[in-house]
């Protein structure tokens, strides 16, 4: 055991924890550059903690209960919140859409951002900005998220939709909010844009799905 934390004073249960990376601004040797620092992400009931290897600590608010979290490439974490059955019932009665369940945290200084749903058909920033942010179906349960290896150009994740009896494989991409690029390749056409006050720094595109049988 190298490190141990105690959260008795917070009086909140740990919902999930994982190891990931966080991008930090360098102060030396070259001011203005960034580097990735490994750390431990801990999610409690109403807030999260990040403990970096370099000794820095951060606390950020959580407006939902975390179900699970996974490290993302190149940095940050993907979070899936708990979906209460009452939410689905209320949405069916009111006709409103269920709020997104999949988010990303790439900075302790900004709120968790909805993971957007994209497709290769969105070729320009204007076209992307003109559309409301579309999120992944709330019934998609994330079961695995990859961390890119040296032999792969893609980052993927796997979800299972029990209601639809479907397993899906998705490609995900992180986009730096400072980047405003538009090129032909799908991996470069996803631009971080604010849609109706919701921002997305991570996007998903479905690349495979398969019908599965689920035992009752």
HELIX and SHEET records of a PDB file:
HELIX    1   1 UNK A   85  UNK A   94  1                                  10    
HELIX    2   2 UNK A  125  UNK A  130  1                                   6    
HELIX    3   3 UNK A  186  UNK A  188  5                                   3    
SHEET    1   A 4 UNK A  16  UNK A  25  0                                        
SHEET    2   A 4 UNK A  34  UNK A  43 -1                                        
SHEET    3   A 4 UNK A  47  UNK A  52 -1                                        
SHEET    4   A 4 UNK A  57  UNK A  61 -1                                        
SHEET    1   B 4 UNK A  66  UNK A  71  0                                        
SHEET    2   B 4 UNK A  77  UNK A  81 -1                                        
SHEET    3   B 4 UNK A 102  UNK A 105 -1                                        
SHEET    4   B 4 UNK A 113  UNK A 114 -1                                        
SHEET    1   C 5 UNK A 116  UNK A 117  0                                        
SHEET    2   C 5 UNK A 202  UNK A 211  1                                        
SHEET    3   C 5 UNK A 166  UNK A 174 -1                                        
SHEET    4   C 5 UNK A 155  UNK A 161 -1                                        
SHEET    5   C 5 UNK A 140  UNK A 145 -1                                        
SHEET    1   D 2 UNK A 194  UNK A 195  0                                        
SHEET    2   D 2 UNK A 198  UNK A 199 -1                                        
END                                                                             
